[in-house]
Amino acid sequence: MTFIIIIWISAIISKYISYFAEAKDQKLAANRKQRLGSSILLIKLAIFTIGFLLAVTAAGIPLDSVAIVLGALSVGIGFGLQTIINNLVSGVILAFERPIQIGDAIEVGGRSGVVKDVGIRASKIQAYDGSEVILPNGDLLSQHLINWTLSNKRRRIELIIGVAYGSDSDQVESILTGILEREGILKNPKPNVYLQNFADSAVEYRLLFWVNDFDTWVDMRNEVMKEIYKTFGKENIEIPFPQRDLYIKSIPDFTTKNNPKTDSTGDSEKKEEN
């Protein structure tokens, strides 16, 4: 009972320390270097280790018995605990290398969101649709991990805009360049407009521009697209939709062959002539 109580107290202390550390990180969300982030995992491991040693000492459990238990665990690892141990070791690696921090916007395994917690075995990601995704730490290391906010929070936005064939290319580029000269879009790197492709139904232009804050890129993309739509409407520049031209060479005449009434009428007329 003494052993269990001390371990339980260690878990509570670890939980509260994590809570206060996460609250501090949220206040320092703008400065990634000052956040504790995944280092909280090391604090948790230290608390559990100290709590375990205190529990063993307070309960009077002989070290020989602890060695036997650890030996049994090593056998269990060989049979069925490889995945769990892999996730535990991966968590320690994440804590030391710090490829992700609490508050980072990441994408891994087709899932994207904001890191909410880096646990001993798994990490929690708050997806943009409101759901919470639990990812084993091993997956964060074994799969391709994209961290949008590792060095800074800047984000490049790419748009493909199509106009109808026959539109004045100089006018189109001038309009698009003017729209990108707005507040919220970075001057360096400067925005660029390129003629991208001659598609089936449109001449496509590629727009590349940067925003300073990752959290605002969706709003800025929305503003730019709305302004493009309004300006094209005022300047009578058509945004085409997919269309096809159909050329008919000839139409077979099936009316006389497949109409029995016509045949019977023709026969009756022939009889009258006879």
ZINOR-V53354 format. One record per helix or strand of 3 or more residues. SS is the DSSP state (2 for helix, 1 for strand). FROM is the first residue (numbers start at 1). LEN is the number of residues. Records with the same first field share a line. If there is no record, write none. Layout:
BEGIN
SS=FROM-LEN ; FROM-LEN
END
This chain:
BEGIN
2=2-26 ; 32-3 ; 39-21 ; 63-17 ; 82-16 ; 137-6 ; 169-11 ; 214-21 ; 255-4 ; 260-14
1=105-4 ; 111-8 ; 122-6 ; 132-5 ; 145-3 ; 155-9 ; 192-7 ; 203-9
END
